[in-house]
Amino acid sequence: MNVQLITAMSEIRFNLTPIEEKPSRRYRKGSKYDPVLDRFMDRAAKLVEVSMEGKDANYLRTQLNKRIEAKRLEGIKVSVVNNVCYLEKT
């Protein structure tokens, strides 16, 4: 149903479409941060510096911690020192 509403200030056009039910929410199957964690887990190094173009170290730490929690990984610690992000196997 197309509707045209005219108010004193402007004209607003919108559509109302009847539906049976709301669609379920779609979730991403993975994350762009998963390859970082996967590569780190495959390597022998116990401590690495992580950087990603256009991402601040604190933002990177937050995103990596979210993925560690979501994937239920244990033995990985993410930290930031002097605006540099580090991954460490504990």
Backbone torsions as a table, in degrees:
resi	resn	phi	psi	omega
1	MET	NA	115.2	177.1
2	ASN	-84.5	134.9	-177.9
3	VAL	-127.7	139.9	174.8
4	GLN	-123.5	120.0	-178.7
5	LEU	-113.4	124.0	179.8
6	ILE	-110.9	119.9	177.4
7	THR	-107.9	176.4	-179.4
8	ALA	-63.4	-28.0	-174.4
9	MET	-96.7	-39.4	-175.2
10	SER	-158.8	177.0	178.7
11	GLU	-108.4	132.9	-179.6
12	ILE	-121.5	130.0	177.1
13	ARG	-114.0	136.6	177.1
14	PHE	-154.5	166.2	179.5
15	ASN	-119.7	142.8	170.2
16	LEU	-121.5	122.1	-177.5
17	THR	-121.8	119.4	179.1
18	PRO	-69.6	139.2	177.1
19	ILE	-134.6	163.7	-178.9
20	GLU	-82.3	-42.2	-179.6
21	GLU	-157.1	160.3	178.2
22	LYS	-74.6	143.8	176.1
23	PRO	-71.9	153.5	176.8
24	SER	-73.5	153.2	-178.9
25	ARG	-71.1	141.1	178.1
26	ARG	-96.9	135.2	178.3
27	TYR	-112.8	145.2	175.5
28	ARG	-70.4	143.2	179.9
29	LYS	-77.4	-23.3	-177.7
30	GLY	-151.6	-163.8	-178.0
31	SER	-143.7	156.3	176.7
32	LYS	-70.6	-11.5	178.5
33	TYR	-90.0	-12.7	179.3
34	ASP	-59.6	-43.3	179.3
35	PRO	-60.9	-31.3	177.8
36	VAL	-63.2	-48.4	-179.4
37	LEU	-67.6	-40.9	179.7
38	ASP	-61.7	-45.9	-179.5
39	ARG	-63.2	-41.5	179.6
40	PHE	-63.1	-42.0	-179.6
41	MET	-66.8	-30.4	-179.6
42	ASP	-78.3	-18.1	-176.9
43	ARG	-89.1	157.6	179.7
44	ALA	-82.3	-20.5	-177.0
45	ALA	-61.1	136.7	-179.9
46	LYS	-90.5	-19.0	-178.3
47	LEU	-141.7	126.8	178.3
48	VAL	-135.5	152.8	172.8
49	GLU	-92.4	134.6	-178.4
50	VAL	-117.3	131.0	173.4
51	SER	-139.1	150.3	179.0
52	MET	-140.8	131.2	-177.0
53	GLU	-56.0	127.9	176.8
54	GLY	80.9	4.8	-178.7
55	LYS	-118.2	130.4	176.0
56	ASP	-71.0	150.0	-177.2
57	ALA	-60.0	-40.4	-179.7
58	ASN	-68.8	-37.5	176.0
59	TYR	-65.0	-43.7	178.9
60	LEU	-60.1	-43.0	177.9
61	ARG	-59.2	-45.5	-179.1
62	THR	-60.9	-46.8	-178.4
63	GLN	-66.3	-41.4	178.7
64	LEU	-65.7	-40.2	177.5
65	ASN	-63.4	-38.0	176.9
66	LYS	-62.9	-42.2	180.0
67	ARG	-69.9	-37.3	176.9
68	ILE	-60.7	-42.9	178.7
69	GLU	-67.5	-44.7	-178.8
70	ALA	-63.7	-37.8	-179.1
71	LYS	-87.6	-2.8	-179.6
72	ARG	55.3	45.1	177.7
73	LEU	-84.7	140.0	177.8
74	GLU	-119.2	153.1	176.6
75	GLY	85.4	15.4	176.8
76	ILE	-122.9	131.4	178.0
77	LYS	-122.3	135.7	177.4
78	VAL	-112.0	131.7	179.0
79	SER	-141.6	161.3	177.1
80	VAL	-127.6	127.6	176.2
81	VAL	-131.9	125.3	-179.7
82	ASN	51.8	44.9	178.8
83	ASN	59.9	31.7	174.0
84	VAL	-125.4	131.4	-177.6
85	CYS	-92.6	137.8	180.0
86	TYR	-128.2	142.4	170.1
87	LEU	-110.3	135.4	-176.4
88	GLU	-137.1	135.1	173.6
89	LYS	-87.0	126.3	-178.6
90	THR	-104.4	NA	NA
